[in-house]
Amino acid sequence: MGRIKGALIGCGFFAVNQMHGWQDLPDVEIVAICDRDPERLRIVGDQFKTSRRYLSAEAMFADGGFDFVDIATTVGSHRALVELAASYKVPAICQKPFAPTLEDAEAMVKAADEAGIALMIHENFRWQTPMLAVKAVLASGAIGVPFWGRISFRSGFDVFSGQPYLAKGKRFIIEDLGIHSIDIARFLFGDASRMTARTARINPAIAGEDVATMLLDHDNGITSIVDVSYATKLPEEPFPETFVEVDGSEGTLRLGKDYRLTVHSSGGTKESVVAPNLLPWALRPWHNIQESVALIQKHWIERIASGQQPDTSGRDNLKTFALVEAAYLSAERGETIAVGDLLA
C-alpha cells in the first residue's frame, strides 16, 4: 500500500501511547490530530510534530488526506465518530468500551458494514506478550484439553489520579477493566453463552463498582472465572498484571506475578518468564499495556493492508460487549443471564 496515513481523535491520557505506537511503525504516519481541548491538542501536536490540528472532527474529515482514523475518546462520543468515519468511508479504530449501550454498538457495526470499512475495537489486553504466550501453550496441546480457567486482575493501584472520570460513572470496573479480562477469557477459551456475576463497591469515594466476580459458561464446555478488583491491598502491588490459571486434561498452566509461566504435565514442569518488552518510550509498570498497544496497531496495519478483518473487529467485540452487559444484568438481578438473548 505504500505509506499509510492516519488521523487521531482524542489527545488525552491514553492517546499518547497510541501516538508512540504509530510512530514506531514503518510506513505509518499520523498526519492529523483532533481534540476539543486546545491545550491537549497543542501538547500532543508539539510532542509528535503533527502540524494538522483540529478542534472539530467534522472539519478534519472534510479536509481528508488519511487512510484510517484512530478514535481515542471517551465512550459517549464513539457512535457519532464511528458513523462520521463511515460516512466518509474511512476505516476506524475505536477505543473500548465500544459504546454506552449494546444497541449503539450494533448500530456502529451496521454503519461500518454498510460503508464497507474495517472497524476494530482497541481491545489490546489479548495482545499482551504473556497472554500470547498462554495462548501458544494452549494451542500446543501441552496440557491437553482445557476444562477450567481463571482470569484474575486484583489491585489497589490508584487509577483515578490519571483518569478522574473513572470515579464518576455508575459503571466502573466491569466496563473499564473487566471488559479486557472477559475478552481474554474469550480469546483463550472461546465464546461464552451464559454469565453469572456479583459486584461490590468498596471505595466510598467512587460512584461505580470496584470489585466484580464473574462465572462464564463457554460454548465448548469450559468454565471460567473472571475476577477483577481495584480494592485489593497486597504486600506487593501487581498492577497492571493479569494472572491466568488453566486446568487441562493432561496438566495445568499458571501465569503468576512477574510474568512467571509454569506449565505442568506428565512430562514434567517447565517454568519460564514471559515478560513484555520495555519499548524505548514505555515506563514500568505500564510497559506491558504499552507494548500491547504497539502490537494491536501493527495487527491493524497488517489487516487493512491485506483487506482482512482484524481479530478484534467491531462484530467480534459485540460478543465481549454482550458479556459485559450480561454481567451488569446478572449482578442487578442476582441470576444467570443467557448472553444470546441480548444480541440482535
Secondary structure, 3 states (H helix, E strand, C coil): CCCEEEEEECCCCCHHHHHHHHHHCCCEEEEEEECCCHHHHHHHHHHHCCCEEECCHHHHHHHCCCCEEEECCCHHHHHHHHHHHHHCCCCEEECCCCCCCHHHHHHHHHHHHHHCCCEEECCCHHHCHHHHHHHHHHHHCCCCCEEEEEEEEECCCCCCCCCHHHHCCCCCHHHHHHHHHHHHHHHHHCCEEEEEEEEECCCCCCCCCCEEEEEEEECCCCEEEEEEECCCCCCCCCCCCCEEEEEECCEEEEEEHHHEEEEEECCEEEEEECCCCCCCCCCCCCHHHHHHHHHHHHHHHHHHHHCCCCCCEHHHHHHHHHHHHHHHHHHHHCCCEEHHHHCC
